[in-house]
Amino acid sequence: MASAEFVGARVEVVRSACPSLVGIVGVCVIERRGVVYIACEESGRVRGAGKGVCVFRIEVGGGKEGQGRRVFEVHGRRFLVRPGERGGKKFKGRGMLEL
């Protein structure tokens, strides 16, 4: 997941320091250095969620029956880099972060 592209994946904000962001579910349409823009399923709006204050649940893969679908929880603070630069970055193992 360290070098994966999140655009097009189903994203849900699981935990956040900002309570109004928790529960946003939709498809990631744009990913920037510090913000993930999610097209919400309920309202149809595009909402931005800061990476530094959120934990995301990301679903990738899967077909019509959901075979090969993977679900990951990603701490946004670990991914505060541009998506294009993330492929060459070395990530260090650290303990869990508290929100």
Phi and psi restraints in degrees (value plus and minus 20) as a CYANA .aco file:
   2 ALA   PHI     -82.7   -42.7
   2 ALA   PSI     -54.6   -14.6
   3 SER   PHI    -133.7   -93.7
   3 SER   PSI      -5.6    34.4
   4 ALA   PHI     -94.1   -54.1
   4 ALA   PSI     133.5   173.5
   5 GLU   PHI    -115.1   -75.1
   5 GLU   PSI     105.4   145.4
   6 PHE   PHI    -111.5   -71.5
   6 PHE   PSI     -32.4     7.6
   7 VAL   PHI     -85.4   -45.4
   7 VAL   PSI     106.9   146.9
   8 GLY   PHI      75.5   115.5
   8 GLY   PSI     -29.9    10.1
   9 ALA   PHI    -107.0   -67.0
   9 ALA   PSI     134.1   174.1
  10 ARG   PHI    -100.0   -60.0
  10 ARG   PSI     106.2   146.2
  11 VAL   PHI    -144.6  -104.6
  11 VAL   PSI     120.2   160.2
  12 GLU   PHI    -153.6  -113.6
  12 GLU   PSI     116.3   156.3
  13 VAL   PHI    -105.6   -65.6
  13 VAL   PSI      93.9   133.9
  14 VAL   PHI    -108.8   -68.8
  14 VAL   PSI     -68.5   -28.5
  15 ARG   PHI    -155.6  -115.6
  15 ARG   PSI     130.8   170.8
  16 SER   PHI    -179.6  -139.6
  16 SER   PSI     131.6   171.6
  17 ALA   PHI     -92.4   -52.4
  17 ALA   PSI     -41.3    -1.3
  18 CYS   PHI    -122.2   -82.2
  18 CYS   PSI      89.1   129.1
  19 PRO   PHI     -81.4   -41.4
  19 PRO   PSI     -43.6    -3.6
  20 SER   PHI     -92.4   -52.4
  20 SER   PSI     -35.4     4.6
  21 LEU   PHI    -107.6   -67.6
  21 LEU   PSI     -41.6    -1.6
  22 VAL   PHI     -85.5   -45.5
  22 VAL   PSI     110.7   150.7
  23 GLY   PHI      78.4   118.4
  23 GLY   PSI     -22.7    17.3
  24 ILE   PHI     -87.6   -47.6
  24 ILE   PSI     105.9   145.9
  25 VAL   PHI    -149.6  -109.6
  25 VAL   PSI     115.6   155.6
  26 GLY   PHI     151.0   191.0
  26 GLY   PSI    -179.9  -139.9
  27 VAL   PHI    -126.1   -86.1
  27 VAL   PSI     113.6   153.6
  28 CYS   PHI     -90.9   -50.9
  28 CYS   PSI     101.5   141.5
  29 VAL   PHI    -124.3   -84.3
  29 VAL   PSI     -53.2   -13.2
  30 ILE   PHI    -162.2  -122.2
  30 ILE   PSI     120.0   160.0
  31 GLU   PHI    -147.1  -107.1
  31 GLU   PSI     105.6   145.6
  32 ARG   PHI    -137.0   -97.0
  32 ARG   PSI    -194.6  -154.6
  33 ARG   PHI     -77.6   -37.6
  33 ARG   PSI     -67.0   -27.0
  34 GLY   PHI    -138.6   -98.6
  34 GLY   PSI     -18.2    21.8
  35 VAL   PHI    -158.4  -118.4
  35 VAL   PSI     121.5   161.5
  36 VAL   PHI    -133.3   -93.3
  36 VAL   PSI     105.6   145.6
  37 TYR   PHI    -118.2   -78.2
  37 TYR   PSI     104.9   144.9
  38 ILE   PHI    -138.5   -98.5
  38 ILE   PSI     107.4   147.4
  39 ALA   PHI    -101.7   -61.7
  39 ALA   PSI      89.1   129.1
  40 CYS   PHI     -89.9   -49.9
  40 CYS   PSI     119.9   159.9
  41 GLU   PHI     -94.0   -54.0
  41 GLU   PSI     -57.7   -17.7
  42 GLU   PHI     -93.2   -53.2
  42 GLU   PSI     -74.4   -34.4
  43 SER   PHI    -113.9   -73.9
  43 SER   PSI     -39.8     0.2
  44 GLY   PHI      60.4   100.4
  44 GLY   PSI     -17.8    22.2
  45 ARG   PHI    -108.0   -68.0
  45 ARG   PSI     140.4   180.4
  46 VAL   PHI    -119.6   -79.6
  46 VAL   PSI     103.5   143.5
  47 ARG   PHI    -139.9   -99.9
  47 ARG   PSI     124.3   164.3
  48 GLY   PHI    -119.1   -79.1
  48 GLY   PSI     118.2   158.2
  49 ALA   PHI    -146.8  -106.8
  49 ALA   PSI     103.9   143.9
  50 GLY   PHI     -87.4   -47.4
  50 GLY   PSI     113.4   153.4
  51 LYS   PHI     -88.1   -48.1
  51 LYS   PSI     -53.2   -13.2
  52 GLY   PHI     -88.4   -48.4
  52 GLY   PSI     -38.2     1.8
  53 VAL   PHI    -139.1   -99.1
  53 VAL   PSI     -11.7    28.3
  54 CYS   PHI    -147.2  -107.2
  54 CYS   PSI     134.7   174.7
  55 VAL   PHI    -135.1   -95.1
  55 VAL   PSI     107.3   147.3
  56 PHE   PHI    -129.5   -89.5
  56 PHE   PSI     124.5   164.5
  57 ARG   PHI    -125.5   -85.5
  57 ARG   PSI      99.6   139.6
  58 ILE   PHI    -137.4   -97.4
  58 ILE   PSI     108.4   148.4
  59 GLU   PHI    -128.4   -88.4
  59 GLU   PSI     105.5   145.5
  60 VAL   PHI    -148.2  -108.2
  60 VAL   PSI     136.6   176.6
  61 GLY   PHI      54.2    94.2
  61 GLY   PSI    -186.7  -146.7
  62 GLY   PHI      72.2   112.2
  62 GLY   PSI     127.5   167.5
  63 GLY   PHI    -132.0   -92.0
  63 GLY   PSI    -167.0  -127.0
  64 LYS   PHI     -86.8   -46.8
  64 LYS   PSI     -58.4   -18.4
  65 GLU   PHI    -114.6   -74.6
  65 GLU   PSI     -16.3    23.7
  66 GLY   PHI      62.5   102.5
  66 GLY   PSI      -6.1    33.9
  67 GLN   PHI     -92.7   -52.7
  67 GLN   PSI     115.0   155.0
  68 GLY   PHI      60.5   100.5
  68 GLY   PSI      -9.4    30.6
  69 ARG   PHI     -96.9   -56.9
  69 ARG   PSI     115.3   155.3
  70 ARG   PHI    -141.1  -101.1
  70 ARG   PSI     120.7   160.7
  71 VAL   PHI    -142.1  -102.1
  71 VAL   PSI     108.2   148.2
  72 PHE   PHI    -147.4  -107.4
  72 PHE   PSI     126.8   166.8
  73 GLU   PHI    -125.0   -85.0
  73 GLU   PSI     104.5   144.5
  74 VAL   PHI    -140.5  -100.5
  74 VAL   PSI     106.5   146.5
  75 HIS   PHI    -101.2   -61.2
  75 HIS   PSI      97.6   137.6
  76 GLY   PHI     -80.6   -40.6
  76 GLY   PSI     -49.4    -9.4
  77 ARG   PHI     -82.7   -42.7
  77 ARG   PSI     -45.4    -5.4
  78 ARG   PHI     -96.3   -56.3
  78 ARG   PSI     -36.8     3.2
  79 PHE   PHI    -137.9   -97.9
  79 PHE   PSI      18.0    58.0
  80 LEU   PHI    -103.4   -63.4
  80 LEU   PSI      33.8    73.8
  81 VAL   PHI    -156.1  -116.1
  81 VAL   PSI     143.0   183.0
  82 ARG   PHI     -88.2   -48.2
  82 ARG   PSI     127.8   167.8
  83 PRO   PHI     -78.8   -38.8
  83 PRO   PSI     -56.9   -16.9
  84 GLY   PHI     -88.5   -48.5
  84 GLY   PSI     -49.5    -9.5
  85 GLU   PHI    -106.7   -66.7
  85 GLU   PSI     -34.7     5.3
  86 ARG   PHI     -87.5   -47.5
  86 ARG   PSI     -48.1    -8.1
  87 GLY   PHI     -84.6   -44.6
  87 GLY   PSI     -53.4   -13.4
  88 GLY   PHI    -115.1   -75.1
  88 GLY   PSI     -24.6    15.4
  89 LYS   PHI    -102.3   -62.3
  89 LYS   PSI     120.4   160.4
  90 LYS   PHI    -115.9   -75.9
  90 LYS   PSI     107.0   147.0
  91 PHE   PHI    -119.2   -79.2
  91 PHE   PSI     117.5   157.5
  92 LYS   PHI    -120.3   -80.3
  92 LYS   PSI     123.8   163.8
  93 GLY   PHI     -94.8   -54.8
  93 GLY   PSI     107.0   147.0
  94 ARG   PHI    -155.8  -115.8
  94 ARG   PSI     148.5   188.5
  95 GLY   PHI     -89.8   -49.8
  95 GLY   PSI     156.0   196.0
  96 MET   PHI     -89.1   -49.1
  96 MET   PSI     126.0   166.0
  97 LEU   PHI    -117.2   -77.2
  97 LEU   PSI     122.8   162.8
  98 GLU   PHI    -117.8   -77.8
  98 GLU   PSI     122.1   162.1
